[in-house]
Amino acid sequence: MANTLKHKRPRTTQTKVADMTTDELQTMMETLIDRKIAEWIGDPDAGLELRTEIIASIERQRREYATGKRGKSLDDVAQRLELD
């Protein structure tokens, strides 16, 4: 039995493009394009500082989230924006 295991091909997690659905291929290409654009352009916000009130808001949201408080539900937001 050990002899037969030596001849098995190793499993890979690689997917062949020919095995992808159109949606999977499109998602992969969008991801690659986004990465390349980010490499070429860089981060447009690099070097900028956050305003004090923004930092305070982020810290407040983190504290609230840590205690279990969550924001509005997607359904509530969709209804308010009349997207439902």
Backbone as CSV, one residue per row, in Angstrom:
resi,resn,N_x,N_y,N_z,CA_x,CA_y,CA_z,C_x,C_y,C_z
1,MET,0.829,-1.198,0.000,0.000,0.000,0.000,0.871,1.258,0.000
2,ALA,1.942,1.266,0.769,2.819,2.425,0.802,3.406,2.698,-0.572
3,ASN,3.635,1.665,-1.334,4.192,1.817,-2.671,3.237,2.567,-3.598
4,THR,1.936,2.321,-3.486,0.969,2.991,-4.352,0.823,4.463,-3.976
5,LEU,1.045,4.815,-2.716,0.921,6.207,-2.310,2.012,7.068,-2.927
6,LYS,3.157,6.496,-3.194,4.258,7.255,-3.771,3.928,7.743,-5.180
7,HIS,3.069,7.057,-5.878,2.782,7.387,-7.271,1.606,8.333,-7.451
8,LYS,0.919,8.667,-6.361,-0.212,9.583,-6.485,0.305,11.008,-6.645
9,ARG,-0.390,11.769,-7.462,-0.023,13.163,-7.664,-0.448,13.964,-6.433
10,PRO,0.352,14.909,-6.023,-0.033,15.736,-4.874,-1.236,16.599,-5.219
11,ARG,-2.081,16.815,-4.221,-3.243,17.681,-4.428,-2.783,19.123,-4.463
12,THR,-3.365,19.888,-5.345,-3.050,21.314,-5.409,-4.329,22.106,-5.257
13,THR,-4.179,23.347,-4.866,-5.341,24.224,-4.749,-5.429,25.154,-5.946
14,GLN,-4.576,24.959,-6.915,-4.591,25.802,-8.097,-5.769,25.437,-8.994
15,THR,-6.349,26.450,-9.572,-7.462,26.262,-10.493,-7.007,26.671,-11.884
16,LYS,-7.353,25.879,-12.846,-7.042,26.217,-14.223,-8.075,27.209,-14.734
17,VAL,-7.631,28.132,-15.546,-8.545,29.114,-16.119,-9.659,28.408,-16.882
18,ALA,-9.331,27.323,-17.549,-10.337,26.586,-18.318,-11.430,26.006,-17.428
19,ASP,-11.132,25.823,-16.129,-12.114,25.261,-15.200,-12.942,26.332,-14.502
20,MET,-12.633,27.597,-14.748,-13.340,28.686,-14.063,-14.640,29.035,-14.764
21,THR,-15.572,29.512,-13.955,-16.799,30.053,-14.537,-16.485,31.462,-15.028
22,THR,-17.362,32.011,-15.808,-17.180,33.371,-16.305,-17.085,34.358,-15.142
23,ASP,-17.948,34.186,-14.139,-17.927,35.079,-12.970,-16.615,34.968,-12.205
24,GLU,-16.106,33.740,-12.028,-14.834,33.550,-11.322,-13.687,34.206,-12.080
25,LEU,-13.677,34.056,-13.387,-12.623,34.660,-14.206,-12.711,36.184,-14.140
26,GLN,-13.916,36.711,-14.219,-14.100,38.153,-14.151,-13.626,38.690,-12.802
27,THR,-13.988,38.006,-11.720,-13.560,38.431,-10.384,-12.046,38.406,-10.268
28,MET,-11.419,37.353,-10.775,-9.972,37.244,-10.719,-9.317,38.389,-11.494
29,MET,-9.839,38.682,-12.673,-9.255,39.743,-13.497,-9.445,41.109,-12.841
30,GLU,-10.603,41.355,-12.265,-10.850,42.626,-11.576,-9.882,42.801,-10.414
31,THR,-9.658,41.721,-9.672,-8.724,41.764,-8.546,-7.316,42.089,-9.027
32,LEU,-6.884,41.419,-10.092,-5.551,41.676,-10.632,-5.406,43.107,-11.149
33,ILE,-6.429,43.594,-11.829,-6.389,44.962,-12.356,-6.324,45.961,-11.202
34,ASP,-7.158,45.749,-10.172,-7.132,46.640,-9.005,-5.751,46.662,-8.357
35,ARG,-5.136,45.489,-8.230,-3.788,45.399,-7.647,-2.771,46.184,-8.467
36,LYS,-2.812,46.001,-9.783,-1.859,46.680,-10.657,-2.051,48.197,-10.627
37,ILE,-3.289,48.641,-10.647,-3.551,50.085,-10.574,-3.013,50.640,-9.260
38,ALA,-3.258,49.924,-8.167,-2.752,50.369,-6.863,-1.228,50.433,-6.855
39,GLU,-0.569,49.474,-7.522,0.894,49.492,-7.604,1.377,50.701,-8.397
40,TRP,0.717,51.014,-9.506,1.151,52.101,-10.376,0.871,53.466,-9.753
41,ILE,-0.329,53.619,-9.226,-0.757,54.919,-8.707,-0.281,55.122,-7.275
42,GLY,-0.297,54.058,-6.494,0.032,54.188,-5.085,-1.196,54.620,-4.304
43,ASP,-1.002,54.860,-3.033,-2.095,55.271,-2.155,-2.219,56.790,-2.209
44,PRO,-3.322,57.299,-2.766,-3.455,58.752,-2.874,-3.560,59.445,-1.513
45,ASP,-3.876,58.690,-0.462,-4.007,59.268,0.872,-2.728,59.130,1.706
46,ALA,-1.693,58.528,1.121,-0.446,58.337,1.860,0.096,59.689,2.313
47,GLY,0.481,59.760,3.575,1.057,60.976,4.127,0.046,61.951,4.686
48,LEU,-1.229,61.743,4.405,-2.257,62.629,4.945,-2.578,62.232,6.378
49,GLU,-2.992,63.198,7.168,-3.341,62.925,8.563,-4.853,62.981,8.730
50,LEU,-5.362,62.131,9.638,-6.786,62.151,9.948,-7.076,63.292,10.914
51,ARG,-8.210,63.927,10.716,-8.617,64.980,11.650,-8.933,64.354,12.998
52,THR,-8.781,65.139,14.048,-9.007,64.680,15.417,-10.406,64.104,15.597
53,GLU,-11.408,64.750,15.008,-12.788,64.272,15.187,-13.016,62.936,14.474
54,ILE,-12.303,62.689,13.401,-12.418,61.403,12.698,-11.803,60.294,13.556
55,ILE,-10.634,60.560,14.117,-9.983,59.588,15.006,-10.896,59.268,16.181
56,ALA,-11.505,60.303,16.785,-12.410,60.101,17.920,-13.617,59.264,17.502
57,SER,-14.143,59.500,16.303,-15.293,58.738,15.812,-14.931,57.268,15.604
58,ILE,-13.767,57.009,15.033,-13.320,55.622,14.823,-13.143,54.912,16.162
59,GLU,-12.526,55.587,17.120,-12.325,54.988,18.445,-13.661,54.687,19.118
60,ARG,-14.633,55.615,18.993,-15.971,55.396,19.566,-16.638,54.182,18.924
61,GLN,-16.550,54.092,17.591,-17.153,52.959,16.888,-16.505,51.641,17.307
62,ARG,-15.206,51.618,17.482,-14.516,50.404,17.923,-14.973,49.980,19.313
63,ARG,-15.109,50.962,20.217,-15.580,50.640,21.579,-16.992,50.079,21.530
64,GLU,-17.871,50.733,20.760,-19.250,50.274,20.663,-19.321,48.871,20.063
65,TYR,-18.547,48.630,19.031,-18.527,47.320,18.389,-18.038,46.255,19.367
66,ALA,-17.017,46.569,20.150,-16.464,45.620,21.117,-17.475,45.254,22.194
67,THR,-18.416,46.171,22.491,-19.439,45.880,23.507,-20.700,45.288,22.898
68,GLY,-20.674,45.005,21.591,-21.802,44.326,20.958,-22.746,45.226,20.195
69,LYS,-22.537,46.521,20.258,-23.421,47.442,19.539,-23.074,47.410,18.055
70,ARG,-24.077,47.321,17.237,-23.880,47.293,15.798,-24.628,48.456,15.168
71,GLY,-24.277,48.772,13.964,-24.916,49.867,13.239,-26.291,49.473,12.734
72,LYS,-26.786,50.257,11.817,-28.108,49.988,11.236,-28.045,48.748,10.348
73,SER,-29.166,48.061,10.273,-29.216,46.874,9.423,-29.266,47.292,7.959
74,LEU,-28.840,46.391,7.103,-28.868,46.660,5.664,-30.289,46.930,5.197
75,ASP,-31.261,46.207,5.757,-32.663,46.410,5.384,-33.125,47.828,5.734
76,ASP,-32.724,48.325,6.927,-33.108,49.682,7.335,-32.507,50.731,6.400
77,VAL,-31.257,50.556,6.054,-30.585,51.509,5.166,-31.223,51.471,3.778
78,ALA,-31.489,50.273,3.259,-32.110,50.126,1.944,-33.488,50.793,1.932
79,GLN,-34.239,50.612,3.005,-35.567,51.203,3.082,-35.470,52.731,3.130
80,ARG,-34.530,53.265,3.927,-34.353,54.712,4.032,-33.952,55.318,2.691
81,LEU,-33.145,54.585,1.939,-32.715,55.074,0.629,-33.668,54.685,-0.495
82,GLU,-34.774,54.063,-0.090,-35.803,53.616,-1.031,-35.251,52.679,-2.087
83,LEU,-34.400,51.733,-1.629,-33.808,50.755,-2.523,-34.513,49.394,-2.458
84,ASP,-35.491,49.281,-1.615,-36.170,47.981,-1.480,-37.301,47.810,-2.439
